[in-house]
Amino acid sequence: MKNKTYLIFSSIIIIGIVSCGSDDGQGPAVPGDTGRLPGSILMANGDRFMSSVLVDVDGDGDQDMMLGAVDRENIPKDYLLINDGQGNFSEAPSSNMPARYGGANFGTDQLRAGDFDDDGDNDVLAVVHGPLPSEDATVMFYQNNGSGVFTDASTKINYVAPPNGLGGLVIGNLELADVDNDNDMDFLLSQGGTHNAIYLNDGEGNYSNANFPDLDDEPFRIGLHVTGADINKDGFTDILALPHVYINDGNNNYTLYSNYELPWPTYLMGITVENNLGNPMLIAPQFIFLDVAGNPTHAFQFSTNNELIYTANEVFSTVRKTVHPRNIYSADFDGNGLMDVVVADHGFDSYPFLGNQNTLFLQQTNGTFIDASGQLPEISDFTHDIAIGDIDGDGDIDIYASNLTINQDYPYFMINDGQGNFTLER
C-alpha cells in the first residue's frame, strides 16, 4: 500500500471585529465581510455550523471546506464549500452531500478528513450527536468520488454504541492515527467520558471496533479527549487519554504509564508537539464543566522511566487559563520551523454565552512557548471548532472559526501574514 498524507486539521480560534464590507446579494453585510464566505453561510439562521475541516475534495490542489451543521429546522445536511484557489468560497450543490444522520436537534460535532479507502481522494468522517437527552449518536463515513461528490458509506464502520452513555454526549472526540502500524488510518473515539474505543481500518475503509486498553477496570481513567502519538519514539503509535498514557508494544498490546493524577471530573485535552530538541511534549488545556473562572494549560514530557513529568513551569513563560476548550491543534503558524499550538475556547457554556478569547502558543527556539493570543483578533466569541490550512494559497497556515451565530458572532477566517499575525476576514 502506498504512503499517504492525512489531513487531521480542525478546531479552534479567534476573533475580532472589522469594518463592514459589501454583501454578496444573499443577505445584509456583516462586520468584516470581505466576500470570502457566501452570504448563505454568514447569515444562516440560529446555531447552524459547529464543526469544520479544510480539505481538497475536488483534486485541484486548493483547500475546500466542509461544515458540520446543527439542525434547528429539521435539515439533516452538512455543507460543502468550494475554494476558487484564492480563498474565496462558494456553496456546492446540495446534491454533493448525502443526508446526514438524524433530523431536528441532531448536529455534527466533528469532521476529520483523509483518504480512508485508499482510492486517491479525500473522504470525511463525521461525528454526529443526537438531541439531548437521547442516546442517538454515531460516526458517519462520507465517501468521495474524486470530484467532491460524497455518498453515505457509513456501513463501512462497524459502529458499537458505548454502554452507560451520557445521552447525546455519547459521541465525543475522534482523532486519526495508524494504531496498528499497517500504513492506513485508524481512528480513536472518546465517547462522553464514559468509554473510549479503537476502530481499525482494513486498508479499504472498512472499520472494525477493537477493545480499548483498561476499559472495564479503569472507567475513570477515560477522558473526553483521546489521541495517538509516538510518545517514546519507538515507531509505534501510543494512545493519550490524559493524564494517562498507554504505550503500544507494536503488537497492539498496551501498558498504562502515568504517575500524574487529577481529580475527577477534571479533563485534559492533549496534543503532542515536538520541540527543537526532538523531545515530544504534551500540551494540555484543562477543562471543568461550567467552571467560569477557567483553568491553566498544562505541559508534560514522557520520561525514560515511563512517567509523565510535569513541565508547564519550564515550558510556558506565563500561565494562560481556558474556560471551555473545545479542541487543540498544532501547526507552524509563524514560519520558524517549529510547531505551535492553537486552542479553541468557547467560554462558559450557558446563558448569556459571552464566549472567551481563544489561545495561540508560539514555540521559541529554546523549546518554550509564549502566549501570542494577542496576534489573533482579540474578541470573545463562541467558537466551537476550527479548521486550519492554507486558505489563500500563499504558503502559510490560516484558520477558519466555526463560530455559532450567537450575539452576532459570525463565522470568519483568520488570515495569516506568514509570521503568525492574523486578520479577520469573512
C-alpha positions in Angstrom: 0.0 0.0 0.0 1.3 3.4 -0.9 2.2 6.1 1.6 -0.5 8.8 2.1 -0.8 12.1 3.8 -3.8 12.6 6.1 -5.5 15.9 7.0 -6.1 16.0 10.7 -6.9 19.7 10.9 -9.8 21.0 12.8 -10.7 23.1 15.8 -10.0 26.5 17.2 -10.0 30.0 17.1 -10.5 33.5 17.3 -11.7 36.9 16.9 -12.1 40.5 16.1 -14.4 43.0 14.6 -13.5 44.8 11.4 -15.3 47.3 9.3 -18.4 46.3 7.3 -17.9 45.1 3.7 -20.3 44.7 0.9 -22.7 41.8 0.8 -23.0 39.2 -2.0 -26.7 39.6 -2.6 -27.7 36.8 -0.3 -28.1 38.9 2.9 -27.2 42.1 4.7 -23.5 42.8 5.2 -21.9 41.7 8.4 -18.8 43.0 10.2 -15.6 42.1 8.4 -17.4 40.8 5.3 -14.8 40.6 2.5 -16.6 38.2 0.3 -14.7 35.0 1.3 -17.8 33.3 2.7 -21.1 33.1 0.8 -23.9 35.0 2.4 -26.0 31.9 2.9 -23.3 30.7 5.4 -22.7 34.0 7.1 -26.4 34.6 7.7 -27.5 31.1 8.5 -30.4 31.0 11.0 -29.6 30.1 14.5 -26.8 27.9 15.7 -26.2 26.3 12.3 -22.5 25.3 12.0 -20.5 23.8 14.8 -17.6 21.9 13.1 -15.4 22.3 10.1 -12.5 20.8 8.1 -10.3 22.2 5.3 -9.6 19.6 2.7 -9.1 19.4 -1.1 -12.2 17.5 -2.2 -12.0 18.0 -5.9 -8.3 17.4 -6.6 -7.5 20.9 -7.8 -4.8 21.5 -5.2 -6.6 24.1 -3.0 -8.3 23.7 0.3 -12.1 23.4 0.1 -14.2 23.2 3.3 -16.9 21.1 4.8 -19.1 22.4 7.6 -20.9 20.4 10.1 -24.5 21.6 10.8 -26.5 21.7 14.0 -30.1 21.3 12.9 -32.8 23.6 14.2 -35.0 23.3 11.2 -35.0 19.5 10.5 -32.5 19.8 7.7 -30.2 16.7 8.1 -27.4 18.0 5.9 -23.8 19.1 6.3 -22.4 21.6 3.8 -19.6 21.8 1.3 -17.8 25.0 0.2 -15.6 25.1 -2.9 -12.4 27.3 -2.9 -11.7 29.3 -6.0 -7.9 28.9 -5.3 -7.6 32.4 -3.8 -9.5 31.7 -0.6 -13.0 32.7 -1.8 -15.7 30.1 -1.2 -18.9 29.2 -2.9 -21.5 26.7 -1.7 -21.5 23.4 -3.6 -24.8 22.0 -4.8 -26.8 20.3 -2.0 -26.6 17.1 -4.1 -22.9 16.9 -3.4 -23.6 15.9 0.2 -25.6 12.9 1.4 -28.4 13.2 4.0 -26.9 13.3 7.5 -27.9 11.1 10.3 -30.9 12.4 12.3 -33.0 15.5 11.9 -34.0 18.4 14.1 -31.7 18.9 17.0 -29.1 16.5 15.7 -25.7 18.0 15.0 -22.2 17.3 13.6 -19.7 17.7 16.4 -16.5 16.9 14.5 -15.1 16.3 11.0 -11.9 14.5 10.1 -10.5 14.1 6.5 -8.2 11.7 4.8 -8.0 9.0 2.1 -9.6 6.3 4.2 -10.4 3.9 1.4 -7.1 4.2 -0.5 -8.6 5.4 -3.8 -6.5 8.6 -4.1 -9.0 11.2 -2.9 -10.0 12.7 0.4 -13.0 11.3 2.3 -14.5 12.6 5.6 -15.6 11.1 8.9 -18.3 12.9 10.7 -19.1 12.6 14.4 -22.9 13.1 14.9 -24.8 13.6 18.1 -28.5 13.3 18.8 -30.8 15.6 20.7 -30.3 15.6 24.4 -31.1 13.6 26.4 -31.4 10.8 23.9 -28.6 8.3 23.1 -28.8 8.8 19.3 -25.3 9.3 18.1 -23.0 7.7 15.5 -20.0 8.1 13.2 -20.7 8.7 9.5 -18.4 8.0 6.5 -18.7 10.5 3.7 -17.0 8.8 0.7 -15.7 11.0 -2.1 -16.0 10.1 -5.8 -12.9 12.2 -6.5 -14.8 15.2 -7.8 -16.2 16.4 -4.5 -19.4 14.5 -4.6 -19.9 12.5 -1.4 -22.1 9.4 -0.7 -23.0 7.8 2.6 -20.7 4.9 3.2 -21.3 4.6 6.9 -22.0 0.9 6.7 -18.2 0.6 6.3 -18.0 1.4 10.0 -19.0 -1.3 12.4 -20.0 1.3 15.0 -20.6 -0.1 18.5 -22.6 2.2 20.8 -21.0 2.6 24.2 -22.5 1.2 27.4 -23.8 3.6 30.0 -23.8 6.5 27.6 -24.4 10.1 28.6 -27.3 10.9 26.3 -26.4 13.0 23.3 -22.9 13.2 24.6 -22.1 9.6 24.0 -20.1 10.7 20.9 -17.2 13.0 21.7 -13.8 13.4 20.2 -12.4 11.5 17.2 -8.8 11.5 16.2 -7.0 9.8 13.3 -3.9 7.5 14.0 -2.3 4.5 12.4 -2.6 2.4 15.6 -1.6 -1.0 14.2 1.3 0.3 12.0 -0.1 -1.1 8.8 0.0 2.2 6.9 -3.7 3.0 6.8 -5.6 5.4 9.0 -7.5 4.0 12.0 -9.4 6.2 14.4 -9.7 6.7 18.2 -13.0 7.7 19.7 -13.8 9.1 23.1 -17.5 8.9 23.9 -18.8 11.3 26.6 -16.1 10.5 29.1 -17.6 7.0 29.7 -15.9 4.9 27.0 -13.0 5.1 24.6 -12.7 2.9 21.5 -10.3 2.0 18.8 -11.5 1.4 15.2 -9.1 -0.4 12.9 -9.1 0.2 9.1 -8.6 -2.9 6.9 -6.9 -0.6 4.2 -10.1 -0.2 2.2 -12.0 2.0 4.6 -13.8 -0.8 6.5 -13.6 -0.1 10.2 -14.0 -2.7 13.0 -14.2 -2.0 16.7 -11.2 -3.1 18.9 -11.1 -3.1 22.6 -9.6 0.0 24.2 -7.0 -0.9 26.9 -8.1 -1.0 30.6 -11.6 -0.1 29.6 -13.6 -2.2 32.0 -11.5 -2.0 35.2 -10.4 1.7 34.8 -13.6 3.6 33.9 -12.5 6.9 35.3 -9.1 6.8 33.5 -11.1 7.7 30.4 -11.0 11.3 29.3 -13.1 13.4 26.9 -10.2 13.7 24.5 -8.2 10.8 23.1 -5.4 11.0 20.5 -2.5 9.0 19.2 1.2 9.8 19.1 4.6 8.0 19.4 5.4 9.2 22.9 8.5 7.0 23.5 9.9 7.3 19.9 9.9 3.5 19.2 8.0 3.8 15.9 4.6 2.7 17.3 1.5 4.8 17.9 0.7 5.2 21.6 -2.6 6.4 23.0 -3.1 9.6 25.1 -6.2 9.9 27.3 -4.6 12.4 29.5 -3.5 12.4 32.2 -2.9 8.8 31.2 -0.7 7.3 28.5 -1.0 3.9 27.0 2.3 2.6 25.5 2.0 0.3 22.4 4.4 -2.5 22.2 4.0 -2.8 18.4 1.6 -5.8 18.7 -1.4 -3.7 19.8 -0.7 -4.6 23.4 -0.8 -1.5 25.7 0.6 -0.8 29.1 -0.7 2.1 31.2 2.0 4.5 32.3 1.2 7.6 34.3 2.1 8.9 37.8 0.1 12.1 37.5 -3.4 12.3 38.8 -6.1 15.0 38.5 -9.4 14.8 40.5 -12.5 13.8 38.6 -14.2 15.5 36.8 -11.2 17.3 35.6 -10.4 16.6 31.9 -7.3 17.4 29.8 -7.4 17.9 26.1 -3.9 16.9 24.9 -1.7 17.2 21.8 1.8 16.1 21.2 4.3 18.7 19.9 7.9 18.1 19.0 10.3 20.7 20.5 13.5 21.8 18.9 15.4 19.1 20.8 13.3 16.3 19.3 11.5 15.5 22.5 7.7 15.1 22.4 5.8 17.5 24.7 2.2 17.0 25.8 0.3 20.4 25.8 -3.0 20.0 27.6 -5.6 22.7 28.4 -7.7 21.7 31.4 -11.5 21.6 31.4 -14.0 21.5 34.2 -17.6 21.8 33.0 -19.3 25.1 33.8 -16.3 26.5 35.6 -16.4 30.2 34.7 -13.1 31.1 36.3 -11.0 29.0 33.9 -8.2 26.6 34.4 -4.5 26.6 33.4 -2.9 24.9 30.4 -0.6 22.1 31.5 2.5 20.6 29.9 4.1 17.1 30.4 7.0 15.1 29.0 7.3 11.3 29.0 10.4 10.3 30.8 12.8 7.5 30.1 11.3 5.8 33.2 7.9 5.8 31.5 6.4 8.5 33.7 4.6 11.8 32.9 6.8 14.6 34.2 5.0 17.9 34.8 6.9 20.7 32.8 4.5 23.6 32.5 6.6 25.8 34.6 9.5 25.3 32.3 7.5 25.3 29.0 5.3 28.4 29.5 6.6 31.9 30.3 3.1 32.8 31.5 0.2 30.6 32.7 -2.9 31.1 30.5 -6.3 29.9 31.5 -9.0 28.5 29.3 -12.7 28.3 30.3 -14.2 25.6 28.0 -11.6 24.4 25.4 -13.2 22.6 22.5 -10.2 21.5 20.6 -6.5 21.8 20.2 -4.2 21.6 17.1 -0.6 22.1 16.1 1.0 23.8 13.1 3.9 26.1 12.3 2.0 29.4 12.3 4.9 31.8 12.4 7.1 30.1 9.8 10.1 29.4 12.1 10.1 25.6 11.5 8.7 24.8 15.0 5.3 23.5 15.8 2.9 25.9 17.6 -0.4 25.3 19.3 -3.9 26.8 18.9 -6.8 26.2 21.3 -10.5 26.8 20.6 -12.3 28.1 23.7 -16.0 29.0 23.5 -16.2 30.1 27.1 -18.9 29.5 29.7 -21.4 27.1 28.1 -24.6 28.7 29.4 -26.6 31.9 29.0 -25.7 34.6 28.1 -23.0 32.7 26.1 -20.4 35.5 26.4 -17.6 33.4 24.9 -14.0 33.6 25.6 -10.7 34.6 23.9 -9.1 31.7 22.1 -5.4 30.9 22.6 -2.3 30.8 20.4 1.0 29.5 21.8 4.1 30.1 19.6 7.1 27.8 20.2 10.5 29.5 20.6 13.9 28.2 19.5 14.7 27.2 23.2 11.6 24.9 23.3 9.4 27.2 25.4 6.1 28.7 24.4 4.9 32.3 24.5 1.3 33.3 24.7 0.7 35.0 21.4 -3.1 35.2 21.6 -2.8 38.9 21.0 -1.7 38.2 17.5 -5.3 36.8 16.9 -8.2 39.3 16.6 -8.9 40.0 20.2 -12.6 39.5 20.9 -14.5 36.9 22.9 -16.8 34.6 20.8 -18.5 31.3 20.9 -16.2 29.2 18.7 -16.9 25.5 18.8 -14.4 24.3 16.2 -11.8 25.5 13.8 -10.2 24.3 10.6 -6.6 25.1 9.7 -4.9 25.1 6.3 -3.6 27.3 3.6 -6.8 29.0 2.6 -5.4 31.6 0.1 -2.5 29.6 -1.4 0.3 31.8 -0.1 2.1 29.1 1.7 1.2 29.8 5.3 -1.4 28.3 7.6 -4.7 30.2 8.0 -7.6 29.5 10.4 -11.4 29.2 10.0 -13.5 29.7 13.1 -16.7 27.7 13.4 -18.4 30.4 15.5 -22.0 29.9 16.3 -24.2 32.8 15.4 -24.9 33.9 19.0 -24.8 37.5 20.0 -24.0 38.3 16.3 -20.7 36.4 16.5 -20.4 35.3 12.8 -18.1 32.6 11.4 -14.9 34.0 9.9 -11.4 33.3 8.6 -8.1 34.3 10.3 -5.7 35.2 7.5 -2.0 34.7 8.4 0.7 37.1 7.3 3.2 34.3 7.4 4.6 35.3 10.8 1.7 34.3 13.0 -0.2 37.6 12.8 -3.8 37.1 11.9 -6.5 39.4 10.5 -10.2 38.7 10.4 -11.9 38.2 7.0 -15.3 36.8 6.1 
